[in-house]
């Protein structure tokens, strides 16, 4: 890897395929670290505790906030999502690259704190229609959550220009290659 000790801020609307892309990236770049967030939302069937998220209660989330264990957090829809502080500090000290899968609010906050260490990548769908189709096919959301996620997606897409790089996830292989090229710069 060309450089070390960077925070790679990875955002994109719900359903755009961030997790699948990340699986490819971690397979191809085993030295990359993944900052596993805590969330108060329910686990999806396909998700693994400790790999995708740490699924915690609102009470536990508030305890972590009080104890200053959360680097940044946001309420997305009805649920809280936060980045645990300790692993990030440790990895930055060790000089390894860390991927943070966070929403646009998280991106703005982390960039303020670590501007010189950040590389930001926004994953775009080929179109809003395709995004809607992908999210619908995933079938993990209630009708209400689905509408909310699409509304948030429209707002998030307006912020994509603030990121260092934009990658369209049309073909998984092509998008992954593009991201690897960015990381190796
Ligand atoms: P999902 O419920 O689809 O897994 O995630 C919803 C949104 O929350 C996504 O945009 C995801 O990137 C974002 N997210 C996940 N973890 C964090 C986090 O720790 N902080 C922030 N700010 N956003 C997060």
Boltz pocket constraint, residues with backbone or C-beta under 6 A from the ligand:
constraints:
  - pocket:
      binder: B
      contacts: [[A, 10], [A, 11], [A, 12], [A, 13], [A, 14], [A, 15], [A, 37], [A, 38], [A, 41], [A, 72], [A, 73], [A, 74], [A, 76], [A, 81], [A, 82], [A, 83], [A, 101], [A, 102], [A, 103], [A, 104], [A, 105], [A, 106], [A, 107]]
      max_distance: 6.0
